[in-house]
Protein backbone atom coordinates (compact mmCIF):
# COMPACT_ATOMS: atom_id res chain seq x y z
CA UNK A 1 0.00 0.00 0.00
CA UNK A 2 2.87 2.34 0.79
CA UNK A 3 4.43 1.81 -2.63
CA UNK A 4 1.13 2.50 -4.36
CA UNK A 5 0.76 5.84 -2.55
CA UNK A 6 4.39 6.71 -3.25
CA UNK A 7 4.03 5.96 -6.98
CA UNK A 8 0.80 8.00 -7.09
CA UNK A 9 2.49 11.05 -5.56
CA UNK A 10 5.46 10.69 -7.90
CA UNK A 11 3.09 10.67 -10.90
CA UNK A 12 1.40 13.80 -9.59
CA UNK A 13 4.61 15.75 -9.04
CA UNK A 14 7.10 14.55 -11.67
CA UNK A 15 6.34 15.65 -15.25
CA UNK A 16 6.57 13.22 -18.15
CA UNK A 17 6.96 13.99 -21.87
CA UNK A 18 4.42 13.13 -24.55
CA UNK A 19 5.88 12.85 -28.07
CA UNK A 20 3.51 13.82 -30.88
CA UNK A 21 4.56 14.04 -34.50
CA UNK A 22 2.65 14.52 -37.73
CA UNK A 23 4.11 14.03 -41.21
CA UNK A 24 2.67 14.56 -44.66
CA UNK A 25 4.35 13.34 -47.81
CA UNK A 26 1.59 12.06 -50.16
CA UNK A 27 0.07 10.38 -47.07
CA UNK A 28 -0.71 11.76 -43.64
CA UNK A 29 0.87 9.96 -40.69
CA UNK A 30 0.50 10.64 -36.98
CA UNK A 31 3.07 9.39 -34.47
CA UNK A 32 2.21 9.22 -30.78
CA UNK A 33 4.93 7.70 -28.59
CA UNK A 34 6.53 6.28 -31.75
CA UNK A 35 3.32 4.49 -32.75
CA UNK A 36 2.60 5.16 -36.41
CA UNK A 37 -1.01 5.84 -37.45
CA UNK A 38 -1.93 6.27 -41.11
CA UNK A 39 -4.60 8.96 -41.02
CA UNK A 40 -5.12 8.83 -44.79
CA UNK A 41 -6.84 5.44 -44.44
CA UNK A 42 -9.19 6.54 -41.68
CA UNK A 43 -12.61 7.62 -42.90
CA UNK A 44 -14.32 10.30 -40.91
CA UNK A 45 -18.06 10.02 -40.50
CA UNK A 46 -19.91 13.03 -41.82
CA UNK A 47 -23.07 14.12 -40.15
CA UNK A 48 -25.75 15.33 -42.56
CA UNK A 49 -27.39 17.36 -39.83
CA UNK A 50 -24.44 19.75 -39.73
CA UNK A 51 -25.61 21.30 -42.99
CA UNK A 52 -28.91 22.23 -41.36
CA UNK A 53 -27.38 24.01 -38.35
CA UNK A 54 -28.90 27.33 -37.47
CA UNK A 55 -26.80 30.46 -37.26
CA UNK A 56 -27.72 30.88 -33.58
CA UNK A 57 -26.19 27.47 -32.83
CA UNK A 58 -23.03 28.52 -34.68
CA UNK A 59 -22.88 31.77 -32.71
CA UNK A 60 -23.26 29.87 -29.43
CA UNK A 61 -20.46 27.48 -30.35
CA UNK A 62 -18.20 30.39 -31.35
CA UNK A 63 -18.91 32.08 -28.00
CA UNK A 64 -18.16 28.85 -26.16
CA UNK A 65 -14.85 28.45 -28.00
CA UNK A 66 -13.96 32.06 -27.29
CA UNK A 67 -14.77 31.66 -23.59
CA UNK A 68 -12.72 28.46 -23.44
CA UNK A 69 -9.85 30.30 -25.13
CA UNK A 70 -10.03 33.09 -22.52
CA UNK A 71 -10.12 30.60 -19.63
CA UNK A 72 -7.12 28.69 -21.00
CA UNK A 73 -5.24 31.94 -21.54
CA UNK A 74 -5.70 32.93 -17.87
CA UNK A 75 -4.62 29.51 -16.62
CA UNK A 76 -1.58 29.64 -14.33
CA UNK A 77 -0.65 25.93 -14.61
CA UNK A 78 0.36 25.61 -18.24
CA UNK A 79 2.17 22.59 -19.61
CA UNK A 80 5.49 23.12 -21.35
CA UNK A 81 5.78 22.41 -25.07
CA UNK A 82 8.59 22.24 -27.61
CA UNK A 83 7.49 22.70 -31.23
CA UNK A 84 9.38 22.01 -34.45
CA UNK A 85 7.60 22.71 -37.75
CA UNK A 86 9.24 22.09 -41.13
CA UNK A 87 7.66 22.55 -44.53
CA UNK A 88 9.03 21.97 -48.03
CA UNK A 89 6.87 23.07 -50.92
CA UNK A 90 7.26 24.06 -54.52
CA UNK A 91 5.48 24.87 -57.76
CA UNK A 92 6.46 25.50 -61.34
CA UNK A 93 5.42 29.15 -61.07
CA UNK A 94 7.83 31.32 -59.06
CA UNK A 95 5.19 33.97 -58.36
CA UNK A 96 2.92 31.47 -56.58
CA UNK A 97 5.87 30.21 -54.56
CA UNK A 98 6.76 33.75 -53.47
CA UNK A 99 3.18 34.61 -52.46
CA UNK A 100 2.79 31.41 -50.46
CA UNK A 101 6.19 31.94 -48.81
CA UNK A 102 5.04 35.31 -47.47
CA UNK A 103 1.70 33.86 -46.41
CA UNK A 104 3.25 30.93 -44.54
CA UNK A 105 5.71 33.16 -42.70
CA UNK A 106 2.92 35.56 -41.72
CA UNK A 107 1.07 32.63 -40.11
CA UNK A 108 4.05 31.82 -37.85
CA UNK A 109 3.33 34.43 -35.12
CA UNK A 110 -0.35 33.48 -35.14
CA UNK A 111 0.49 29.83 -34.51
CA UNK A 112 2.95 30.82 -31.79
CA UNK A 113 0.29 32.94 -30.10
CA UNK A 114 -2.25 30.13 -30.34
CA UNK A 115 0.12 27.61 -28.77
CA UNK A 116 1.29 30.14 -26.17
CA UNK A 117 -2.25 30.65 -24.84
CA UNK A 118 -2.74 27.00 -23.89
CA UNK A 119 0.89 25.96 -23.29
CA UNK A 120 4.12 27.49 -22.05
CA UNK A 121 6.20 27.43 -25.25
CA UNK A 122 9.84 26.68 -24.41
CA UNK A 123 11.19 26.27 -27.94
CA UNK A 124 9.55 27.14 -31.25
CA UNK A 125 11.16 26.35 -34.62
CA UNK A 126 9.32 27.25 -37.81
CA UNK A 127 11.24 26.46 -41.01
CA UNK A 128 9.97 26.75 -44.57
CA UNK A 129 11.90 25.81 -47.70
CA UNK A 130 10.53 26.85 -51.08
CA UNK A 131 11.40 25.29 -54.44
CA UNK A 132 10.56 26.99 -57.73
CA UNK A 133 11.08 24.18 -60.24
CA UNK A 134 9.53 21.22 -58.41
CA UNK A 135 6.00 20.26 -57.46
CA UNK A 136 6.51 19.13 -53.90
CA UNK A 137 4.72 19.29 -50.54
CA UNK A 138 6.27 17.82 -47.39
CA UNK A 139 5.16 18.87 -43.92
CA UNK A 140 6.65 17.70 -40.62
CA UNK A 141 5.30 18.75 -37.24
CA UNK A 142 6.99 17.47 -34.09
CA UNK A 143 6.15 18.43 -30.55
CA UNK A 144 7.02 17.35 -27.05
CA UNK A 145 4.47 18.20 -24.38
CA UNK A 146 5.83 18.01 -20.85
CA UNK A 147 2.90 17.41 -18.54
CA UNK A 148 2.05 15.96 -15.15
CA UNK A 149 -1.15 14.69 -13.59
CA UNK A 150 -1.93 17.94 -11.76
CA UNK A 151 -1.88 19.92 -15.01
CA UNK A 152 -4.08 17.35 -16.75
CA UNK A 153 -6.68 17.59 -14.00
CA UNK A 154 -6.49 21.40 -14.06
CA UNK A 155 -7.04 21.50 -17.85
CA UNK A 156 -10.01 19.13 -17.57
CA UNK A 157 -11.56 21.30 -14.86
CA UNK A 158 -11.12 24.39 -17.02
CA UNK A 159 -12.57 22.73 -20.12
CA UNK A 160 -15.60 21.17 -18.45
CA UNK A 161 -16.47 23.88 -15.94
CA UNK A 162 -18.88 26.73 -16.57
CA UNK A 163 -17.19 30.06 -17.17
CA UNK A 164 -17.88 33.47 -15.72
CA UNK A 165 -17.65 35.15 -19.11
CA UNK A 166 -21.36 35.47 -19.99
CA UNK A 167 -21.65 31.86 -21.15
CA UNK A 168 -25.19 30.64 -20.73
CA UNK A 169 -26.42 27.10 -21.28
C-alpha positions as CSV (number, residue, x, y, z in Angstrom):
1,X,0.0,0.0,0.0
2,X,2.9,2.3,0.8
3,X,4.4,1.8,-2.6
4,X,1.1,2.5,-4.4
5,X,0.8,5.8,-2.6
6,X,4.4,6.7,-3.3
7,X,4.0,6.0,-7.0
8,X,0.8,8.0,-7.1
9,X,2.5,11.1,-5.6
10,X,5.5,10.7,-7.9
11,X,3.1,10.7,-10.9
12,X,1.4,13.8,-9.6
13,X,4.6,15.7,-9.0
14,X,7.1,14.6,-11.7
15,X,6.3,15.6,-15.2
16,X,6.6,13.2,-18.2
17,X,7.0,14.0,-21.9
18,X,4.4,13.1,-24.6
19,X,5.9,12.8,-28.1
20,X,3.5,13.8,-30.9
21,X,4.6,14.0,-34.5
22,X,2.6,14.5,-37.7
23,X,4.1,14.0,-41.2
24,X,2.7,14.6,-44.7
25,X,4.4,13.3,-47.8
26,X,1.6,12.1,-50.2
27,X,0.1,10.4,-47.1
28,X,-0.7,11.8,-43.6
29,X,0.9,10.0,-40.7
30,X,0.5,10.6,-37.0
31,X,3.1,9.4,-34.5
32,X,2.2,9.2,-30.8
33,X,4.9,7.7,-28.6
34,X,6.5,6.3,-31.7
35,X,3.3,4.5,-32.7
36,X,2.6,5.2,-36.4
37,X,-1.0,5.8,-37.5
38,X,-1.9,6.3,-41.1
39,X,-4.6,9.0,-41.0
40,X,-5.1,8.8,-44.8
41,X,-6.8,5.4,-44.4
42,X,-9.2,6.5,-41.7
43,X,-12.6,7.6,-42.9
44,X,-14.3,10.3,-40.9
45,X,-18.1,10.0,-40.5
46,X,-19.9,13.0,-41.8
47,X,-23.1,14.1,-40.2
48,X,-25.8,15.3,-42.6
49,X,-27.4,17.4,-39.8
50,X,-24.4,19.8,-39.7
51,X,-25.6,21.3,-43.0
52,X,-28.9,22.2,-41.4
53,X,-27.4,24.0,-38.4
54,X,-28.9,27.3,-37.5
55,X,-26.8,30.5,-37.3
56,X,-27.7,30.9,-33.6
57,X,-26.2,27.5,-32.8
58,X,-23.0,28.5,-34.7
59,X,-22.9,31.8,-32.7
60,X,-23.3,29.9,-29.4
61,X,-20.5,27.5,-30.4
62,X,-18.2,30.4,-31.3
63,X,-18.9,32.1,-28.0
64,X,-18.2,28.8,-26.2
65,X,-14.8,28.4,-28.0
66,X,-14.0,32.1,-27.3
67,X,-14.8,31.7,-23.6
68,X,-12.7,28.5,-23.4
69,X,-9.8,30.3,-25.1
70,X,-10.0,33.1,-22.5
71,X,-10.1,30.6,-19.6
72,X,-7.1,28.7,-21.0
73,X,-5.2,31.9,-21.5
74,X,-5.7,32.9,-17.9
75,X,-4.6,29.5,-16.6
76,X,-1.6,29.6,-14.3
77,X,-0.7,25.9,-14.6
78,X,0.4,25.6,-18.2
79,X,2.2,22.6,-19.6
80,X,5.5,23.1,-21.3
81,X,5.8,22.4,-25.1
82,X,8.6,22.2,-27.6
83,X,7.5,22.7,-31.2
84,X,9.4,22.0,-34.4
85,X,7.6,22.7,-37.8
86,X,9.2,22.1,-41.1
87,X,7.7,22.5,-44.5
88,X,9.0,22.0,-48.0
89,X,6.9,23.1,-50.9
90,X,7.3,24.1,-54.5
91,X,5.5,24.9,-57.8
92,X,6.5,25.5,-61.3
93,X,5.4,29.1,-61.1
94,X,7.8,31.3,-59.1
95,X,5.2,34.0,-58.4
96,X,2.9,31.5,-56.6
97,X,5.9,30.2,-54.6
98,X,6.8,33.8,-53.5
99,X,3.2,34.6,-52.5
100,X,2.8,31.4,-50.5
101,X,6.2,31.9,-48.8
102,X,5.0,35.3,-47.5
103,X,1.7,33.9,-46.4
104,X,3.3,30.9,-44.5
105,X,5.7,33.2,-42.7
106,X,2.9,35.6,-41.7
107,X,1.1,32.6,-40.1
108,X,4.0,31.8,-37.9
109,X,3.3,34.4,-35.1
110,X,-0.4,33.5,-35.1
111,X,0.5,29.8,-34.5
112,X,3.0,30.8,-31.8
113,X,0.3,32.9,-30.1
114,X,-2.3,30.1,-30.3
115,X,0.1,27.6,-28.8
116,X,1.3,30.1,-26.2
117,X,-2.2,30.6,-24.8
118,X,-2.7,27.0,-23.9
119,X,0.9,26.0,-23.3
120,X,4.1,27.5,-22.0
121,X,6.2,27.4,-25.3
122,X,9.8,26.7,-24.4
123,X,11.2,26.3,-27.9
124,X,9.6,27.1,-31.3
125,X,11.2,26.3,-34.6
126,X,9.3,27.2,-37.8
127,X,11.2,26.5,-41.0
128,X,10.0,26.8,-44.6
129,X,11.9,25.8,-47.7
130,X,10.5,26.8,-51.1
131,X,11.4,25.3,-54.4
132,X,10.6,27.0,-57.7
133,X,11.1,24.2,-60.2
134,X,9.5,21.2,-58.4
135,X,6.0,20.3,-57.5
136,X,6.5,19.1,-53.9
137,X,4.7,19.3,-50.5
138,X,6.3,17.8,-47.4
139,X,5.2,18.9,-43.9
140,X,6.6,17.7,-40.6
141,X,5.3,18.7,-37.2
142,X,7.0,17.5,-34.1
143,X,6.1,18.4,-30.5
144,X,7.0,17.4,-27.1
145,X,4.5,18.2,-24.4
146,X,5.8,18.0,-20.9
147,X,2.9,17.4,-18.5
148,X,2.1,16.0,-15.1
149,X,-1.1,14.7,-13.6
150,X,-1.9,17.9,-11.8
151,X,-1.9,19.9,-15.0
152,X,-4.1,17.3,-16.8
153,X,-6.7,17.6,-14.0
154,X,-6.5,21.4,-14.1
155,X,-7.0,21.5,-17.8
156,X,-10.0,19.1,-17.6
157,X,-11.6,21.3,-14.9
158,X,-11.1,24.4,-17.0
159,X,-12.6,22.7,-20.1
160,X,-15.6,21.2,-18.5
161,X,-16.5,23.9,-15.9
162,X,-18.9,26.7,-16.6
163,X,-17.2,30.1,-17.2
164,X,-17.9,33.5,-15.7
165,X,-17.6,35.2,-19.1
166,X,-21.4,35.5,-20.0
167,X,-21.7,31.9,-21.2
168,X,-25.2,30.6,-20.7
169,X,-26.4,27.1,-21.3
